[in-house]
């Protein structure tokens, strides 16, 4: 019996022409072609993404610049150092809660309770610290844990019992709002210590000019080092990486932006503590979503629950943890809101507040359909909303008009998101 091995055409080709096979592998990766062609390659890649509907943050950034240009032309005080600093502090409460909403939206779900949960956190802190004299730090931690527990309860009912997230969190909205009114009592308002820890979250500024410039330096150097060593790691693994000149260009652009903001802050009271804390949370959550196994699981669930389950992901635990994260950030945001007005009152987290929070995440670029978004979207979105609010207020335009404009911006964003998904499906990228 013959033992001669017969080779396939593929094997013969691989043996006879290994150079051609290697070249073929290189050609199929468009990222390598883009970087080999330099700026022309990036321009062609940009046009390709536009045609495929992969718009990224471009519409939001362009829209924000247009909003700033319009309001600056109407009122020269809009982008003054004082107004810019005030807007930066005012956006932190809403922005913090929007970060938690980003996590939920990545699952393709919604959390309608975050406004009420934020109000409960502020009320709980005020009752424990002011009414009962509890230590500020302990009261702060317990208030945040209140949000974590509330979010976890919603997550358990949603993930394990199977009640839709919309229904669970709608019930939570009503329950926690009633709970907040109950613990505040008949008075309805508890004033916080003006020199206390929570109030200083939004009232404290680093007046030394070195603080703002130092943060700009840390951000710029940190980004460069992270990008540089990430490239080294990718090169060692044999996967596409950015060339050094691209990293330098990106770093320079970041440096220009960071130092421009630092200059503006130093022209007023200095670097706001609230902004530093907000940026720190954005960096942390971005790292969790983009650099950890947990973050990849969140994105996977947003793409396909069934595929995630078959891949061995504990769907229930990820869902519960995401709602717990949303509750935690709702509590943190609620404390910043209470800090801004130096009190906890019955109106906290009510009215249009919830809609602004959800709108911030969606306007920033997080998809309502799940699987696409970043925590930095919360920053972009809340900047748009706060800019509209402050700009219209400077012009003395009534709240109803503010609601209509914000609603129009939100609708435009959702339409862009839907059209983008449809275009990507047509291009075979969904």
DRENDO-1510 file (C-alpha; in Angstrom, 1 decimal, always signed):
<recs>
REC; n; res; u; v; w
REC; 1; UNK; +0.0; +0.0; +0.0 .
REC; 2; UNK; +1.4; +3.4; -0.9 .
REC; 3; UNK; +2.2; +5.8; +1.8 .
REC; 4; UNK; +2.9; +8.7; -0.4 .
REC; 5; UNK; +1.3; +12.0; +0.8 .
REC; 6; UNK; -0.7; +14.0; -1.7 .
REC; 7; UNK; -0.4; +17.7; -1.4 .
REC; 8; UNK; -3.2; +20.2; -1.9 .
REC; 9; UNK; -2.9; +23.1; -4.3 .
REC; 10; UNK; -2.9; +25.4; -1.4 .
REC; 11; UNK; +0.0; +23.7; +0.3 .
REC; 12; UNK; +2.0; +23.7; -3.0 .
REC; 13; UNK; +1.4; +27.4; -3.4 .
REC; 14; UNK; +2.5; +28.1; +0.2 .
REC; 15; UNK; +5.7; +26.1; -0.4 .
REC; 16; UNK; +6.5; +27.4; -3.8 .
REC; 17; UNK; +5.9; +31.2; -3.1 .
REC; 18; UNK; +5.9; +32.1; +0.5 .
REC; 19; UNK; +6.8; +35.7; -0.3 .
REC; 20; UNK; +3.6; +36.1; -2.3 .
REC; 21; UNK; +1.5; +34.6; +0.5 .
REC; 22; UNK; +3.0; +37.0; +3.1 .
REC; 23; UNK; +2.4; +39.9; +0.8 .
REC; 24; UNK; -1.2; +38.8; +0.3 .
REC; 25; UNK; -1.7; +38.8; +4.1 .
REC; 26; UNK; -0.3; +42.3; +4.3 .
REC; 27; UNK; -2.5; +43.7; +1.5 .
REC; 28; UNK; -5.8; +42.5; +3.1 .
REC; 29; UNK; -5.3; +44.7; +6.1 .
REC; 30; UNK; -6.5; +48.2; +5.1 .
REC; 31; UNK; -5.0; +49.9; +8.2 .
REC; 32; UNK; -1.5; +49.0; +7.0 .
REC; 33; UNK; -2.2; +50.5; +3.5 .
REC; 34; UNK; -3.6; +53.7; +5.1 .
REC; 35; UNK; -0.4; +54.3; +7.2 .
REC; 36; UNK; +1.9; +53.4; +4.3 .
REC; 37; UNK; +0.3; +56.1; +2.1 .
REC; 38; UNK; +0.7; +58.9; +4.7 .
REC; 39; UNK; -1.7; +61.8; +4.8 .
REC; 40; UNK; -3.3; +60.8; +1.5 .
REC; 41; UNK; -4.1; +57.4; +2.9 .
REC; 42; UNK; -5.8; +59.0; +5.9 .
REC; 43; UNK; -7.8; +61.3; +3.7 .
REC; 44; UNK; -8.9; +58.3; +1.6 .
REC; 45; UNK; -9.8; +56.4; +4.8 .
REC; 46; UNK; -11.8; +59.4; +6.0 .
REC; 47; UNK; -13.8; +59.5; +2.8 .
REC; 48; UNK; -14.4; +55.7; +3.0 .
REC; 49; UNK; -15.7; +56.0; +6.6 .
REC; 50; UNK; -18.0; +58.8; +5.6 .
REC; 51; UNK; -19.5; +56.8; +2.8 .
REC; 52; UNK; -19.9; +53.8; +5.1 .
REC; 53; UNK; -21.6; +55.9; +7.7 .
REC; 54; UNK; -18.8; +55.5; +10.3 .
REC; 55; UNK; -19.1; +59.1; +11.5 .
REC; 56; UNK; -17.7; +58.7; +15.0 .
REC; 57; UNK; -17.7; +61.9; +17.1 .
REC; 58; UNK; -17.4; +64.2; +14.1 .
REC; 59; UNK; -21.1; +65.3; +14.0 .
REC; 60; UNK; -21.0; +66.1; +17.8 .
REC; 61; UNK; -17.8; +68.1; +17.6 .
REC; 62; UNK; -18.9; +70.0; +14.5 .
REC; 63; UNK; -22.3; +70.7; +16.1 .
REC; 64; UNK; -20.6; +71.9; +19.3 .
REC; 65; UNK; -18.4; +74.3; +17.4 .
REC; 66; UNK; -21.4; +75.7; +15.5 .
REC; 67; UNK; -23.3; +76.2; +18.8 .
REC; 68; UNK; -20.3; +78.0; +20.3 .
REC; 69; UNK; -19.9; +80.2; +17.2 .
REC; 70; UNK; -23.6; +81.1; +17.1 .
REC; 71; UNK; -23.9; +82.0; +20.8 .
REC; 72; UNK; -20.5; +83.9; +20.7 .
REC; 73; UNK; -21.8; +86.0; +17.8 .
REC; 74; UNK; -25.0; +86.7; +19.7 .
REC; 75; UNK; -23.2; +87.5; +23.0 .
REC; 76; UNK; -19.5; +88.1; +23.5 .
REC; 77; UNK; -19.8; +86.9; +27.1 .
REC; 78; UNK; -20.6; +83.3; +26.1 .
REC; 79; UNK; -17.0; +82.0; +25.9 .
REC; 80; UNK; -15.5; +84.3; +28.5 .
REC; 81; UNK; -13.3; +82.6; +31.1 .
REC; 82; UNK; -15.9; +83.1; +33.8 .
REC; 83; UNK; -18.8; +81.6; +31.8 .
REC; 84; UNK; -16.7; +78.8; +30.4 .
REC; 85; UNK; -15.6; +77.9; +33.9 .
REC; 86; UNK; -19.1; +78.0; +35.2 .
REC; 87; UNK; -20.3; +75.8; +32.4 .
REC; 88; UNK; -17.5; +73.3; +33.1 .
REC; 89; UNK; -18.6; +73.0; +36.7 .
REC; 90; UNK; -22.3; +72.9; +36.0 .
REC; 91; UNK; -21.9; +70.0; +33.5 .
REC; 92; UNK; -20.2; +67.6; +36.0 .
REC; 93; UNK; -23.4; +66.5; +37.9 .
REC; 94; UNK; -25.2; +65.6; +34.7 .
REC; 95; UNK; -22.1; +64.3; +33.1 .
REC; 96; UNK; -21.4; +61.8; +35.9 .
REC; 97; UNK; -24.8; +60.3; +35.7 .
REC; 98; UNK; -24.5; +60.2; +31.9 .
REC; 99; UNK; -21.3; +58.1; +32.3 .
REC; 100; UNK; -23.4; +55.4; +34.0 .
REC; 101; UNK; -26.1; +55.7; +31.3 .
REC; 102; UNK; -23.4; +55.0; +28.7 .
REC; 103; UNK; -22.7; +51.6; +30.3 .
REC; 104; UNK; -26.5; +50.7; +30.2 .
REC; 105; UNK; -26.9; +51.9; +26.6 .
REC; 106; UNK; -24.0; +49.7; +25.5 .
REC; 107; UNK; -26.1; +46.8; +26.5 .
REC; 108; UNK; -28.9; +48.2; +24.4 .
REC; 109; UNK; -31.0; +48.9; +27.5 .
REC; 110; UNK; -32.2; +52.0; +29.3 .
REC; 111; UNK; -32.3; +53.2; +32.9 .
REC; 112; UNK; -35.1; +55.6; +33.8 .
REC; 113; UNK; -34.4; +55.6; +37.5 .
REC; 114; UNK; -31.1; +57.5; +37.6 .
REC; 115; UNK; -32.6; +60.9; +38.2 .
REC; 116; UNK; -34.5; +59.7; +41.2 .
REC; 117; UNK; -31.6; +57.7; +42.5 .
REC; 118; UNK; -29.4; +60.8; +42.3 .
REC; 119; UNK; -31.9; +62.7; +44.3 .
REC; 120; UNK; -32.0; +59.9; +46.9 .
REC; 121; UNK; -28.2; +60.1; +47.3 .
REC; 122; UNK; -28.2; +63.8; +47.9 .
REC; 123; UNK; -31.0; +63.5; +50.4 .
REC; 124; UNK; -29.4; +60.5; +52.1 .
REC; 125; UNK; -26.2; +62.4; +52.6 .
REC; 126; UNK; -28.0; +65.5; +53.9 .
REC; 127; UNK; -30.0; +63.5; +56.4 .
REC; 128; UNK; -27.1; +61.5; +57.7 .
REC; 129; UNK; -24.6; +64.4; +57.9 .
REC; 130; UNK; -26.7; +67.4; +58.7 .
REC; 131; UNK; -29.7; +66.0; +60.5 .
REC; 132; UNK; -28.0; +63.2; +62.4 .
REC; 133; UNK; -24.4; +64.6; +62.6 .
REC; 134; UNK; -22.7; +61.7; +60.9 .
REC; 135; UNK; -19.1; +62.1; +59.8 .
REC; 136; UNK; -19.0; +63.7; +56.3 .
REC; 137; UNK; -16.8; +61.0; +54.7 .
REC; 138; UNK; -18.8; +58.1; +56.1 .
REC; 139; UNK; -22.1; +59.8; +55.0 .
REC; 140; UNK; -20.6; +60.4; +51.5 .
REC; 141; UNK; -19.6; +56.7; +51.1 .
REC; 142; UNK; -23.0; +55.5; +52.4 .
REC; 143; UNK; -24.8; +57.8; +50.0 .
REC; 144; UNK; -22.9; +56.5; +47.1 .
REC; 145; UNK; -23.5; +52.9; +48.2 .
REC; 146; UNK; -27.2; +53.8; +48.3 .
REC; 147; UNK; -27.0; +54.3; +44.5 .
REC; 148; UNK; -25.0; +51.1; +44.0 .
REC; 149; UNK; -27.6; +49.0; +45.9 .
REC; 150; UNK; -30.5; +50.7; +44.1 .
REC; 151; UNK; -28.9; +49.9; +40.7 .
REC; 152; UNK; -28.1; +46.4; +41.7 .
REC; 153; UNK; -31.7; +45.8; +42.7 .
REC; 154; UNK; -32.9; +46.9; +39.3 .
REC; 155; UNK; -30.3; +44.7; +37.6 .
REC; 156; UNK; -31.3; +41.6; +39.6 .
REC; 157; UNK; -35.0; +42.1; +38.7 .
REC; 158; UNK; -34.1; +42.7; +35.0 .
REC; 159; UNK; -31.4; +40.0; +34.6 .
REC; 160; UNK; -32.7; +37.1; +36.8 .
REC; 161; UNK; -36.5; +37.6; +36.8 .
REC; 162; UNK; -36.7; +38.8; +33.2 .
REC; 163; UNK; -38.7; +42.0; +33.7 .
REC; 164; UNK; -37.8; +44.5; +30.9 .
REC; 165; UNK; -35.4; +47.2; +32.0 .
REC; 166; UNK; -37.7; +49.9; +30.9 .
REC; 167; UNK; -40.5; +48.7; +33.3 .
REC; 168; UNK; -38.1; +48.0; +36.1 .
REC; 169; UNK; -36.4; +51.4; +36.0 .
REC; 170; UNK; -39.7; +53.2; +35.4 .
REC; 171; UNK; -41.0; +51.6; +38.7 .
REC; 172; UNK; -37.7; +52.6; +40.3 .
REC; 173; UNK; -38.1; +56.2; +39.2 .
REC; 174; UNK; -41.4; +56.4; +41.1 .
REC; 175; UNK; -40.3; +54.4; +44.1 .
REC; 176; UNK; -37.0; +56.2; +44.7 .
REC; 177; UNK; -38.6; +59.6; +44.1 .
REC; 178; UNK; -41.1; +58.8; +46.8 .
REC; 179; UNK; -38.3; +57.5; +49.1 .
REC; 180; UNK; -36.5; +60.7; +48.6 .
REC; 181; UNK; -39.5; +62.8; +49.6 .
REC; 182; UNK; -40.1; +60.5; +52.6 .
REC; 183; UNK; -36.6; +60.9; +54.1 .
REC; 184; UNK; -36.5; +64.7; +53.4 .
REC; 185; UNK; -39.6; +65.1; +55.5 .
REC; 186; UNK; -42.2; +67.8; +55.5 .
REC; 187; UNK; -39.7; +70.6; +55.2 .
REC; 188; UNK; -38.5; +69.3; +51.9 .
REC; 189; UNK; -35.1; +71.0; +51.9 .
REC; 190; UNK; -31.9; +70.5; +53.9 .
REC; 191; UNK; -29.1; +73.0; +53.5 .
REC; 192; UNK; -25.6; +71.7; +53.4 .
REC; 193; UNK; -22.6; +73.1; +55.3 .
REC; 194; UNK; -21.1; +75.8; +53.0 .
REC; 195; UNK; -17.6; +74.8; +54.2 .
REC; 196; UNK; -18.3; +71.1; +54.1 .
REC; 197; UNK; -16.8; +68.4; +51.9 .
REC; 198; UNK; -19.7; +68.0; +49.5 .
REC; 199; UNK; -20.2; +71.7; +48.8 .
REC; 200; UNK; -16.5; +72.1; +48.1 .
REC; 201; UNK; -16.8; +69.5; +45.3 .
REC; 202; UNK; -18.1; +72.3; +43.1 .
REC; 203; UNK; -16.9; +75.4; +44.9 .
REC; 204; UNK; -13.2; +74.6; +45.3 .
REC; 205; UNK; -10.7; +75.8; +42.7 .
REC; 206; UNK; -7.0; +75.2; +42.5 .
REC; 207; UNK; -6.0; +78.9; +42.3 .
REC; 208; UNK; -2.3; +78.2; +41.6 .
REC; 209; UNK; -1.8; +78.5; +37.8 .
REC; 210; UNK; +0.6; +75.6; +38.0 .
REC; 211; UNK; -2.3; +73.2; +38.8 .
REC; 212; UNK; -4.1; +73.7; +35.4 .
REC; 213; UNK; -0.8; +73.7; +33.5 .
REC; 214; UNK; +0.4; +70.7; +35.4 .
REC; 215; UNK; -2.8; +68.8; +34.6 .
REC; 216; UNK; -2.4; +69.7; +30.9 .
REC; 217; UNK; +1.2; +68.4; +31.0 .
REC; 218; UNK; +0.2; +65.2; +32.8 .
REC; 219; UNK; -2.6; +64.5; +30.2 .
REC; 220; UNK; -0.3; +65.2; +27.2 .
REC; 221; UNK; +2.6; +63.2; +28.5 .
REC; 222; UNK; +0.4; +60.4; +29.7 .
REC; 223; UNK; -1.4; +60.1; +26.4 .
REC; 224; UNK; +1.9; +60.0; +24.5 .
REC; 225; UNK; +3.5; +57.3; +26.7 .
REC; 226; UNK; +0.3; +55.2; +26.7 .
REC; 227; UNK; +0.1; +55.4; +22.9 .
REC; 228; UNK; +3.8; +54.8; +22.4 .
REC; 229; UNK; +4.1; +51.7; +24.6 .
REC; 230; UNK; +0.8; +50.4; +23.2 .
REC; 231; UNK; +2.3; +50.6; +19.8 .
REC; 232; UNK; +5.4; +48.8; +21.0 .
REC; 233; UNK; +3.3; +46.0; +22.3 .
REC; 234; UNK; +1.3; +45.8; +19.1 .
REC; 235; UNK; +4.4; +45.7; +17.0 .
REC; 236; UNK; +5.9; +42.9; +19.1 .
REC; 237; UNK; +2.6; +41.0; +18.6 .
REC; 238; UNK; +2.8; +41.5; +14.8 .
REC; 239; UNK; -0.5; +43.5; +14.6 .
REC; 240; UNK; -1.0; +46.9; +12.9 .
REC; 241; UNK; +0.1; +49.9; +14.9 .
REC; 242; UNK; +0.2; +53.7; +14.4 .
REC; 243; UNK; +3.5; +55.2; +13.1 .
REC; 244; UNK; +5.4; +57.5; +15.5 .
REC; 245; UNK; +4.6; +60.6; +13.4 .
REC; 246; UNK; +0.9; +60.0; +13.8 .
REC; 247; UNK; +1.2; +59.6; +17.6 .
REC; 248; UNK; +3.2; +62.9; +17.7 .
REC; 249; UNK; +0.5; +64.7; +15.7 .
REC; 250; UNK; -2.2; +63.5; +18.0 .
REC; 251; UNK; -0.2; +64.4; +21.0 .
REC; 252; UNK; +0.4; +67.9; +19.7 .
REC; 253; UNK; -3.3; +68.4; +19.1 .
REC; 254; UNK; -4.1; +67.2; +22.5 .
REC; 255; UNK; -1.5; +69.5; +24.0 .
REC; 256; UNK; -2.9; +72.5; +22.2 .
REC; 257; UNK; -6.4; +71.8; +23.4 .
REC; 258; UNK; -5.3; +71.0; +27.0 .
REC; 259; UNK; -3.2; +74.1; +27.4 .
REC; 260; UNK; -5.9; +76.3; +25.8 .
REC; 261; UNK; -8.4; +75.1; +28.4 .
REC; 262; UNK; -5.8; +75.6; +31.2 .
REC; 263; UNK; -5.2; +79.2; +30.1 .
REC; 264; UNK; -9.0; +79.9; +30.1 .
REC; 265; UNK; -9.3; +78.4; +33.6 .
REC; 266; UNK; -6.4; +80.4; +35.0 .
REC; 267; UNK; -8.0; +83.6; +33.7 .
REC; 268; UNK; -10.8; +83.1; +36.1 .
REC; 269; UNK; -10.6; +81.3; +39.5 .
REC; 270; UNK; -8.3; +78.5; +38.5 .
REC; 271; UNK; -8.7; +74.8; +37.9 .
REC; 272; UNK; -12.1; +73.6; +39.3 .
REC; 273; UNK; -11.9; +70.5; +41.5 .
REC; 274; UNK; -15.1; +69.2; +40.0 .
REC; 275; UNK; -13.6; +69.1; +36.5 .
REC; 276; UNK; -10.5; +67.2; +37.8 .
REC; 277; UNK; -12.7; +64.5; +39.4 .
REC; 278; UNK; -14.9; +64.2; +36.3 .
REC; 279; UNK; -11.9; +63.8; +34.0 .
REC; 280; UNK; -10.4; +61.2; +36.4 .
REC; 281; UNK; -13.7; +59.1; +36.2 .
REC; 282; UNK; -13.8; +59.4; +32.4 .
REC; 283; UNK; -10.2; +58.1; +32.1 .
REC; 284; UNK; -10.9; +55.3; +34.6 .
REC; 285; UNK; -14.2; +54.2; +32.9 .
REC; 286; UNK; -12.7; +54.5; +29.5 .
REC; 287; UNK; -9.9; +52.2; +30.6 .
REC; 288; UNK; -12.4; +49.7; +32.0 .
REC; 289; UNK; -14.4; +49.5; +28.8 .
REC; 290; UNK; -11.6; +49.5; +26.3 .
REC; 291; UNK; -8.7; +47.7; +28.1 .
REC; 292; UNK; -10.3; +45.1; +30.3 .
REC; 293; UNK; -12.0; +41.7; +29.8 .
REC; 294; UNK; -15.1; +43.1; +31.6 .
REC; 295; UNK; -15.4; +46.0; +29.1 .
REC; 296; UNK; -15.2; +43.5; +26.2 .
REC; 297; UNK; -18.0; +41.5; +27.8 .
REC; 298; UNK; -20.2; +44.6; +28.0 .
REC; 299; UNK; -19.7; +45.4; +24.3 .
REC; 300; UNK; -20.3; +41.7; +23.4 .
REC; 301; UNK; -23.7; +41.7; +25.2 .
REC; 302; UNK; -24.6; +44.9; +23.3 .
REC; 303; UNK; -23.8; +43.1; +20.1 .
REC; 304; UNK; -25.6; +39.8; +20.7 .
REC; 305; UNK; -26.8; +38.4; +24.0 .
REC; 306; UNK; -27.1; +34.9; +22.6 .
REC; 307; UNK; -23.6; +34.9; +21.0 .
REC; 308; UNK; -22.2; +36.2; +24.4 .
REC; 309; UNK; -23.9; +33.4; +26.3 .
REC; 310; UNK; -22.5; +30.8; +23.9 .
REC; 311; UNK; -19.1; +32.3; +24.4 .
REC; 312; UNK; -19.3; +31.6; +28.1 .
REC; 313; UNK; -20.0; +35.1; +29.3 .
REC; 314; UNK; -22.1; +35.2; +32.5 .
REC; 315; UNK; -24.8; +37.4; +31.0 .
REC; 316; UNK; -26.7; +37.8; +34.3 .
REC; 317; UNK; -23.8; +39.1; +36.3 .
REC; 318; UNK; -22.6; +41.5; +33.6 .
REC; 319; UNK; -26.1; +43.0; +33.4 .
REC; 320; UNK; -26.5; +43.3; +37.2 .
REC; 321; UNK; -23.0; +44.9; +37.5 .
REC; 322; UNK; -23.8; +47.4; +34.7 .
REC; 323; UNK; -27.0; +48.6; +36.4 .
REC; 324; UNK; -25.1; +48.8; +39.7 .
REC; 325; UNK; -22.5; +51.0; +38.0 .
REC; 326; UNK; -25.3; +53.2; +36.6 .
REC; 327; UNK; -26.7; +53.5; +40.1 .
REC; 328; UNK; -23.3; +54.3; +41.5 .
REC; 329; UNK; -22.7; +57.1; +39.0 .
REC; 330; UNK; -26.2; +58.4; +39.6 .
REC; 331; UNK; -25.4; +58.8; +43.3 .
REC; 332; UNK; -22.1; +60.5; +42.6 .
REC; 333; UNK; -23.8; +62.8; +40.1 .
REC; 334; UNK; -26.5; +63.5; +42.7 .
REC; 335; UNK; -23.9; +64.6; +45.2 .
REC; 336; UNK; -22.4; +67.0; +42.7 .
REC; 337; UNK; -25.9; +68.4; +41.9 .
REC; 338; UNK; -26.5; +68.9; +45.7 .
REC; 339; UNK; -23.1; +70.5; +46.0 .
REC; 340; UNK; -23.9; +73.0; +43.2 .
REC; 341; UNK; -27.0; +74.3; +45.0 .
REC; 342; UNK; -25.6; +73.6; +48.6 .
REC; 343; UNK; -28.7; +71.7; +49.5 .
REC; 344; UNK; -30.8; +68.6; +49.1 .
REC; 345; UNK; -34.4; +69.3; +48.1 .
REC; 346; UNK; -37.6; +67.7; +46.7 .
REC; 347; UNK; -36.9; +68.9; +43.2 .
REC; 348; UNK; -33.6; +67.0; +42.8 .
REC; 349; UNK; -33.5; +64.6; +39.9 .
REC; 350; UNK; -37.0; +65.5; +38.7 .
REC; 351; UNK; -38.4; +67.4; +35.7 .
REC; 352; UNK; -36.2; +67.5; +32.6 .
REC; 353; UNK; -33.1; +66.3; +34.5 .
REC; 354; UNK; -33.5; +62.7; +33.5 .
REC; 355; UNK; -34.0; +63.5; +29.9 .
REC; 356; UNK; -30.9; +65.7; +29.9 .
REC; 357; UNK; -28.9; +62.9; +31.3 .
REC; 358; UNK; -30.0; +60.3; +28.7 .
REC; 359; UNK; -29.8; +63.0; +25.9 .
REC; 360; UNK; -26.2; +63.7; +27.0 .
REC; 361; UNK; -25.1; +60.1; +26.4 .
REC; 362; UNK; -27.0; +59.7; +23.1 .
REC; 363; UNK; -26.0; +63.1; +21.7 .
REC; 364; UNK; -22.4; +62.4; +22.6 .
REC; 365; UNK; -22.4; +59.4; +20.2 .
REC; 366; UNK; -23.5; +56.3; +22.3 .
REC; 367; UNK; -25.9; +54.2; +20.2 .
REC; 368; UNK; -29.4; +53.6; +21.6 .
REC; 369; UNK; -29.2; +50.2; +19.8 .
REC; 370; UNK; -26.3; +48.9; +22.0 .
REC; 371; UNK; -22.7; +47.8; +21.2 .
REC; 372; UNK; -21.3; +51.2; +20.3 .
REC; 373; UNK; -20.1; +54.1; +22.5 .
REC; 374; UNK; -17.5; +55.4; +24.9 .
REC; 375; UNK; -17.7; +57.1; +28.2 .
REC; 376; UNK; -16.1; +60.2; +26.6 .
REC; 377; UNK; -19.4; +60.5; +24.8 .
REC; 378; UNK; -20.9; +61.7; +28.0 .
REC; 379; UNK; -18.5; +64.6; +28.1 .
REC; 380; UNK; -19.3; +65.7; +24.5 .
REC; 381; UNK; -23.0; +65.3; +25.0 .
REC; 382; UNK; -23.2; +67.2; +28.2 .
REC; 383; UNK; -21.1; +70.0; +26.8 .
REC; 384; UNK; -23.7; +70.4; +24.0 .
REC; 385; UNK; -26.6; +70.5; +26.4 .
REC; 386; UNK; -25.0; +72.9; +28.9 .
REC; 387; UNK; -23.8; +75.1; +26.0 .
REC; 388; UNK; -27.4; +75.4; +24.7 .
REC; 389; UNK; -28.7; +76.0; +28.2 .
REC; 390; UNK; -26.2; +78.8; +29.1 .
REC; 391; UNK; -26.3; +80.3; +25.6 .
REC; 392; UNK; -30.1; +80.7; +25.6 .
REC; 393; UNK; -30.1; +81.9; +29.2 .
REC; 394; UNK; -27.7; +84.7; +28.3 .
REC; 395; UNK; -30.1; +85.7; +25.6 .
REC; 396; UNK; -33.0; +85.6; +28.0 .
REC; 397; UNK; -34.8; +83.0; +26.1 .
REC; 398; UNK; -37.5; +81.1; +28.0 .
REC; 399; UNK; -37.2; +77.4; +29.1 .
REC; 400; UNK; -39.8; +76.1; +26.6 .
REC; 401; UNK; -37.6; +77.2; +23.8 .
REC; 402; UNK; -34.6; +75.5; +25.5 .
REC; 403; UNK; -36.6; +72.2; +25.7 .
REC; 404; UNK; -37.6; +72.4; +22.0 .
REC; 405; UNK; -34.0; +73.1; +20.9 .
REC; 406; UNK; -32.5; +70.3; +23.0 .
REC; 407; UNK; -35.3; +67.9; +21.8 .
REC; 408; UNK; -34.4; +68.8; +18.2 .
REC; 409; UNK; -30.7; +68.2; +18.8 .
REC; 410; UNK; -31.6; +64.8; +20.4 .
REC; 411; UNK; -33.9; +63.8; +17.5 .
REC; 412; UNK; -31.2; +64.7; +15.0 .
REC; 413; UNK; -28.7; +62.6; +16.8 .
REC; 414; UNK; -30.9; +59.6; +17.0 .
REC; 415; UNK; -31.7; +60.0; +13.3 .
REC; 416; UNK; -28.0; +60.1; +12.5 .
REC; 417; UNK; -27.5; +57.0; +14.6 .
REC; 418; UNK; -30.3; +55.1; +12.8 .
REC; 419; UNK; -29.1; +56.2; +9.4 .
REC; 420; UNK; -25.5; +55.2; +10.3 .
REC; 421; UNK; -26.5; +51.7; +11.3 .
REC; 422; UNK; -28.6; +51.3; +8.1 .
REC; 423; UNK; -25.6; +52.5; +6.0 .
REC; 424; UNK; -23.2; +50.1; +7.8 .
REC; 425; UNK; -25.6; +47.2; +7.2 .
REC; 426; UNK; -25.7; +48.1; +3.5 .
REC; 427; UNK; -21.9; +48.2; +3.5 .
REC; 428; UNK; -21.8; +44.9; +5.3 .
REC; 429; UNK; -20.2; +46.3; +8.5 .
REC; 430; UNK; -23.0; +45.9; +11.0 .
</recs>
